[in-house]
């Protein structure tokens, strides 16, 4: 007796279909699982056998072989329990063949027959729909997640006791036993997206820092904020996702897929509609930041995909962890290589950093700061040159004064700022149509003259800035990119002197770093 059941497996945030082939033949009573399996998949032999017995379904005293094909790809996780159990029932002629035709099964089994939730359901159901599968039977807790994908019928089950009668049924009778789950994805997306987030109207003072955040959001530039404790660095950073353009439905499904693979979707959370904001502690390891472990899992930079990665207390992070961000920042994806293969996770994020100007946080205020100059230089020097080189804007914050805290002055809301950002983004969409670039922050030196054209007066002004500020080539190009974004925010097609002047202001401060090469001397 032989049967084939379809299930799915993950490779990074993508998925592929797996055939669960079951053969029952005469011989010594055994249950063998083959097909390049991890230890947790091999343990399915015991979970499935006990679960079937506890719901009154005993395996025959025969030689049973279960193969998970393709056998040359490593299988991990507990989601193969349910398809293995269904494959055994099909080989025993206990279920209707029509119920397993063009149907994908996914789920972990408890010893009492409970069908438990598993991570990565969304990308697997999506792959099943793309491959022409008609139906997916998944755990009830994952049903709403799977129902996000159109053009495929999704059914949620909570136990083998619920599933077994459905698999034995014919026609419309099964629809009453396990009804399909339907979800209006677009309506749900719009409802979730309307939920309120932290707003810039709650930030008192710090107009320069808020302006820097707006420019960074408009051109997708990386941002560094330097200032004393309590100046509002973290408060501003947490509100940056609120001025970025809303996620599109496709972007939302991307972000939801990553959260699903990482097992971070909360029960009742069908879709992620807010720009991600990840704020790891400075003690985070390199593997946790970029992804890794024996079985590769997405790290913080992938969980921040399409959103913001905020590194507070930047100099306190491990040097190796910070340097590991260099390649993901350039390529918008991270490659994790292990003996069993290479996994690629997306990591298209906006880097926002914050730091104190010295260990005590009050330099250069000599009235409060007691740090020596060598100590300050050593502290600032913890920020590596390659990381600093990838930051386009550096904003210095001062302590908030009492006048700003009293209120009375009207403060712009995130909605108003977001409208300007979206207008600038629309200009960039037109500018970079048909090119590998998406934002001004992506422009490479070779295309700088094409996209950041200067008139004669502006060229002369930039030459003066170059010599007077003793700029390096990379600092020169950073100023041009930021000036291009400032001009887009104003809706001006050409870069003017005022744009160049403001852009030159967002350079690392002389007190902290040498402006020529980006490092403290």
Buried (B, 14 or more C-beta within 10 A) or exposed (E): BEBBBBBBBBBBBBBBBBBBBBBBEEEEEEBEBEBBBBEBBEBBBEBBBBBBEBBEBEBEEBBBBBBBBBBEBBBBBBBBBBBBBBBBBBBBEBBBEEBBEBBBBBBBBBEEBBBBBBBBBBBBBBBBBEBEBEBBBBBBBBBBBBBBBEEBBBBBBBBBBBBBEBBBBEEEEBEEBBEBBEBEBEEBBEEBBEEEEBBBBEBBBBEBBBBBBBBBBBBBBBBBBBBBEEBBBBBBBBBBBBBBBBBEBEBBBBBBBBBBBBEEBEEEBBBBBBBBBBBBEBEBEBBBBBBBEEEBBBBBBBBBBBBBBBBBBBBBBBEEBBBBBBEBBEEBBBBBEEEBEEBBBBBBBBBBBBBBBBBBBBBEBEEEBEBEEEBBBBBBBBBBEEBBBBBBBBBBBEBBEEEBEEEEEEBBBBEEBBEBBBBBBEBBEEBBEEEEBBBBBBBEEEBBEEBBBBEEEBEEBBEEBBEEBEBBEBBBBBBBBBBBBBBBBEEEEEBBBBBBBBBBBBBBEEEBBEBEBBBBE
